Amino acid sequence: MIFAAIMGYGVVGSGVFELLESNTQTKLSRQVKVKRVLDLRAFSGDKVETCLTHSPDDILNDDTISIVVEVMGGLNPAYAYTKRALQRGKSVVTSNKELVSVHGSELLNIARANGVRYLFEASVGGGVPVIRALRHTLLCEDVYQIAGILNGTTNYILSEMNSLDLPFAEILKQAQEKGFAEREPSADIEGFDAARKLSILLSLSCGKYVNYSKIPTEGISRLSADDFAVARSYDSVIRLIAKAEIKDGVVEAIVAPMLVQEGTSMFAGVKDVYNAIMITSTATDNHMFYGRGAGKMPTAGAIAGDIAEILSGHEDDLKWSPDEAIMADPMDIVSSRVLRLSGHVTDKTISTLENICGSQPSVIHSPTKGQSVYILPPIKEREFLYLVNTIQSDKGVKIESTQRVFADR
Ligand code: HSE
């Protein structure tokens, strides 16, 4: 019998408890029993009550507990508890992407020095086993492209905005009422959650620390019903895309809402809380990972998978150095865009568009009267900013919005 403890009895923690206490361990050579659950709250009448503790020492100082599931979220006190657990010879399994993205390299090294494991499959993609692929299957080749939908909450909101034609604030409220979005939703809707997940995938891919705060990140909170109407008239949907390239050791990455063309990109068909991640590597080329990216039981399932890996006794060959990876200049990122203008588009603005784009930009049907919608060819971020400044100097015309167009590579 292996004894485990769970730190944090929230949505994911209670899912892990439920899964480990259910009769699903028949394929494991040894059984795992939850001995302690740490939470500051009381859960009277809940089946967790008999093993509930309010003191981390009841877990960290108990030498019979060999696996700790850390699902508290946030950096503190999760960082200190994880370190202590690893130093006491306990393996730690987590879904905590904040902690993994910032301290993953250090915690892996501490785990290795103490002969235990630090596993974090559930930190990216919920129930989708993408980290396992990077940690095992693809270790002998170079991963040079990653693109995907890494946040379930925003994908749910974007899918609903598209099909119900309601404003962002209304859909967010509904998502919160249904428990799909957090009461404090900024990490999801402003793209930081996706940036953290992308940084973890990139750190594993290039073997160096990719600092998520250096990834240019745009969220979905400013999207309007008109943006969705424009996307539809271009046979597209809007998705929050996280994408990156690793070239000659330099990482170029971005998180932003993008138009994804239906019938061309598989990402257009990814709806609700589903995630999809395309990883491209030198030998095996494209791999697509798809599944539930958020939610109690899918995340609990990923954690249980890591626990099963610990029982199998593998060692980690993963290299993740604390040295920071070189990031490309965000101004050099090339994107095609839609640009929606209102007012009187003067000859001066048209000729600026032509000069920057190298040819006349395509015009698409504008679903809103009095507005013009252009598709710009791929241009660098700095060229686009110059274009924005020039257009803004033209008093009669206003930039209503702009989104990048996702290109499958
Ligand atoms: N808030 C996250 C999401 C949870 O919506 O994807 C899973 O990491």
Boltz pocket constraint, residues with backbone or C-beta under 6 A from the ligand:
constraints:
  - pocket:
      binder: B
      contacts: [[A, 95], [A, 122], [A, 123], [A, 125], [A, 126], [A, 150], [A, 151], [A, 152], [A, 153], [A, 154], [A, 180], [A, 188], [A, 193], [A, 293], [A, 294], [A, 295]]
      max_distance: 6.0
